[in-house]
Amino acid sequence: MAAPLSLTKVRADLYKIVDRVLETGNPVEIERRGKKVRIVPVRPASKLDSLVKRPGTLVGDPEDVVHMDWSGEWTESRKRKKRR
């Protein structure tokens, strides 16, 4: 991050500074009387961010699951139990 800007500089170029923050995504620090504040771009939350992780979920290409050998999981005894 670049050196903090003075409030006088920010006042003179506020729109340019905000545009630069929005274009680059880099925050800008402003210093006044030894204290610092930042102008930081807010990124919209992705719908995927609210998903809950589920243990035991398959992650990957569905085609890999289709072509797996399931013969060990599927037996005659299981077929009869499911039909009843």
Buried (B, 14 or more C-beta within 10 A) or exposed (E): EEEBBEEEEBEEEEEEBBEBBEEEEEEBBBBEEEEEEEBEEEEEEEEEEEEEEEEEEEEEEEEEEEEEEEEEEEEEEEEEEEEE
